[in-house]
Amino acid sequence: MNYADAKALADCVVNLLAPHCQRIDIAGSIRRKMSDIGDIDIVCEPGDGFDAYLDSLVPEVLALDMSAKTGKPTANGLRQKSFRVGDTKIELWIVRPD
């Protein structure tokens, strides 16, 4: 995926999550402004209501791309969520206080 398309999708995911995060940033190859993006990495520190909101995250993200294939989480832990929108893998890294 090219940088502009990946950045636009990453921004949509960030906008969905931001109200439920203390902090959220785009990471990986988008942060480094690489021309070819293999996946989207987002790092966040959860805030109030974050865990409850994650239950609805995948359907909302898929709604951003009407041609998207069925989203299926491939990682669903406390510190990482991984899913696809179309052919693009999205990695959500969750930093939780110990």
LONU-724694 format. One record per atom (N, C-alpha, C): x, y, z. Coordinates in steps of 0.2 Angstrom, whole numbers, plus 5000, padded with zeros to 4 digits. Layout:
<recs>
REC     x     y     z
REC     X     Y     Z
...
</recs>
This chain:
<recs>
REC     x     y     z
REC  5004  4994  5000
REC  5000  5000  5000
REC  5005  5006  5000
REC  5002  5011  4996
REC  5006  5017  4996
REC  5005  5021  5003
REC  5010  5026  5004
REC  5010  5030  5010
REC  5004  5033  5011
REC  5001  5037  5006
REC  4995  5041  5007
REC  4989  5037  5009
REC  4988  5031  5006
REC  4982  5027  5008
REC  4983  5024  5015
REC  4989  5022  5016
REC  4990  5019  5023
REC  4989  5024  5028
REC  4992  5030  5027
REC  4991  5036  5032
REC  4984  5037  5033
REC  4980  5038  5028
REC  4973  5039  5028
REC  4969  5034  5032
REC  4971  5028  5031
REC  4967  5022  5035
REC  4970  5023  5042
REC  4976  5024  5044
REC  4979  5024  5050
REC  4975  5030  5054
REC  4975  5036  5051
REC  4971  5041  5054
REC  4964  5040  5056
REC  4960  5036  5052
REC  4954  5034  5053
REC  4953  5030  5059
REC  4958  5025  5060
REC  4958  5021  5066
REC  4960  5025  5072
REC  4965  5029  5071
REC  4967  5034  5077
REC  4961  5038  5079
REC  4957  5041  5075
REC  4951  5045  5076
REC  4946  5041  5080
REC  4945  5034  5078
REC  4940  5030  5082
REC  4942  5029  5089
REC  4949  5028  5090
REC  4951  5026  5096
REC  4953  5032  5101
REC  4955  5037  5098
REC  4957  5043  5102
REC  4953  5045  5108
REC  4946  5045  5108
REC  4942  5047  5113
REC  4943  5042  5119
REC  4945  5036  5118
REC  4946  5031  5123
REC  4953  5030  5125
REC  4958  5034  5123
REC  4965  5033  5125
REC  4968  5039  5129
REC  4972  5038  5133
REC  4976  5043  5136
REC  4981  5046  5131
REC  4984  5041  5127
REC  4989  5043  5121
REC  4988  5038  5116
REC  4989  5041  5110
REC  4989  5036  5104
REC  4993  5039  5098
REC  4997  5035  5095
REC  5002  5037  5090
REC  5002  5032  5085
REC  5003  5034  5078
REC  5005  5030  5073
REC  5012  5028  5073
REC  5014  5022  5072
REC  5021  5020  5073
REC  5023  5016  5066
REC  5029  5013  5067
REC  5031  5009  5061
REC  5033  5013  5055
REC  5031  5009  5049
REC  5034  5012  5043
REC  5030  5019  5041
REC  5024  5020  5043
REC  5020  5026  5042
REC  5024  5032  5046
REC  5026  5030  5052
REC  5029  5036  5056
REC  5036  5037  5053
REC  5039  5032  5050
REC  5045  5034  5046
REC  5044  5036  5039
REC  5038  5037  5037
REC  5036  5040  5030
REC  5039  5036  5025
REC  5039  5029  5025
REC  5041  5025  5020
REC  5036  5025  5014
REC  5039  5024  5008
REC  5034  5025  5002
REC  5030  5019  5001
REC  5032  5013  5003
REC  5028  5007  5003
REC  5027  5004  5010
REC  5020  5003  5012
REC  5018  5001  5018
REC  5016  4994  5018
REC  5018  4990  5022
REC  5016  4983  5023
REC  5010  4982  5028
REC  5011  4985  5033
REC  5005  4985  5038
REC  5005  4992  5042
REC  5000  4992  5046
REC  4999  4999  5050
REC  5000  4997  5057
REC  5004  5000  5060
REC  5006  5000  5067
REC  5003  5006  5071
REC  4999  5005  5076
REC  4997  5010  5081
REC  4998  5008  5088
REC  5001  5013  5092
REC  5002  5011  5099
REC  4998  5016  5103
REC  4995  5013  5108
REC  4991  5017  5112
REC  4991  5015  5120
REC  4990  5020  5124
REC  4989  5019  5131
REC  4981  5020  5132
REC  4978  5015  5135
REC  4971  5015  5136
REC  4969  5020  5141
REC  4963  5023  5140
REC  4959  5027  5145
REC  4953  5024  5147
REC  4948  5028  5149
REC  4942  5026  5152
REC  4938  5023  5146
REC  4935  5017  5147
REC  4931  5014  5142
REC  4934  5011  5136
REC  4941  5010  5136
REC  4944  5008  5131
REC  4943  5000  5129
REC  4943  4996  5135
REC  4942  4989  5134
REC  4935  4988  5131
REC  4930  4991  5134
REC  4923  4990  5131
REC  4922  4992  5124
REC  4926  4998  5122
REC  4925  5000  5115
REC  4929  4996  5110
REC  4934  4992  5112
REC  4937  4988  5108
REC  4933  4982  5105
REC  4928  4980  5108
REC  4923  4975  5106
REC  4920  4978  5099
REC  4919  4984  5098
REC  4916  4987  5092
REC  4921  4989  5087
REC  4927  4989  5089
REC  4932  4992  5084
REC  4932  4989  5078
REC  4933  4982  5077
REC  4934  4979  5071
REC  4928  4980  5066
REC  4921  4980  5068
REC  4916  4981  5063
REC  4916  4989  5061
REC  4918  4993  5066
REC  4918  5000  5064
REC  4924  5002  5059
REC  4930  4999  5060
REC  4935  5000  5055
REC  4933  4997  5048
REC  4930  4991  5048
REC  4928  4988  5042
REC  4923  4992  5038
REC  4919  4996  5042
REC  4914  5000  5038
REC  4918  5006  5035
REC  4924  5007  5036
REC  4928  5013  5033
REC  4929  5011  5025
REC  4929  5004  5024
REC  4931  5002  5017
REC  4926  4997  5015
REC  4921  4999  5011
REC  4916  4995  5008
REC  4918  4989  5005
REC  4924  4989  5002
REC  4926  4983  4998
REC  4930  4979  5002
REC  4931  4980  5009
REC  4935  4976  5014
REC  4932  4969  5014
REC  4937  4964  5014
REC  4935  4957  5016
REC  4933  4957  5023
REC  4930  4951  5025
REC  4928  4950  5031
REC  4934  4951  5036
REC  4933  4955  5041
REC  4938  4956  5046
REC  4938  4951  5051
REC  4944  4948  5053
REC  4944  4943  5057
REC  4950  4944  5062
REC  4949  4945  5068
REC  4955  4946  5072
REC  4960  4940  5072
REC  4967  4942  5071
REC  4972  4937  5071
REC  4976  4937  5078
REC  4975  4942  5082
REC  4978  4942  5089
REC  4973  4946  5093
REC  4972  4944  5099
REC  4966  4947  5103
REC  4968  4946  5110
REC  4974  4949  5112
REC  4976  4949  5119
REC  4976  4956  5122
REC  4978  4956  5128
REC  4978  4962  5132
REC  4982  4968  5129
REC  4988  4966  5126
REC  4993  4970  5124
REC  4993  4971  5116
REC  4990  4967  5113
REC  4990  4967  5105
REC  4983  4965  5102
REC  4981  4969  5097
REC  4975  4967  5093
REC  4978  4967  5086
REC  4976  4962  5082
REC  4978  4962  5075
REC  4972  4960  5071
REC  4971  4964  5066
REC  4966  4962  5061
REC  4967  4965  5054
REC  4963  4963  5049
REC  4964  4966  5042
REC  4958  4970  5040
REC  4960  4975  5036
REC  4955  4979  5032
REC  4957  4978  5025
REC  4953  4974  5021
REC  4955  4972  5015
REC  4961  4968  5015
REC  4966  4970  5011
REC  4973  4967  5012
REC  4978  4970  5017
REC  4975  4975  5020
REC  4980  4978  5025
REC  4979  4976  5032
REC  4985  4974  5035
REC  4985  4971  5042
REC  4986  4977  5046
REC  4982  4978  5052
REC  4982  4983  5057
REC  4984  4980  5063
REC  4990  4982  5066
REC  4993  4980  5072
REC  4991  4985  5078
REC  4987  4984  5083
REC  4986  4989  5088
REC  4990  4986  5094
REC  4995  4990  5096
REC  4999  4988  5102
REC  4997  4993  5108
REC  4995  4989  5113
REC  4992  4992  5119
REC  4997  4992  5125
REC  4999  4998  5127
REC  5003  4999  5133
REC  4999  5000  5139
REC  5000  4996  5143
REC  4996  4996  5150
REC  5000  4997  5156
REC  4998  5001  5160
REC  5002  5002  5166
REC  5003  4995  5170
REC  5008  4994  5173
REC  5009  4987  5177
REC  5006  4988  5184
</recs>
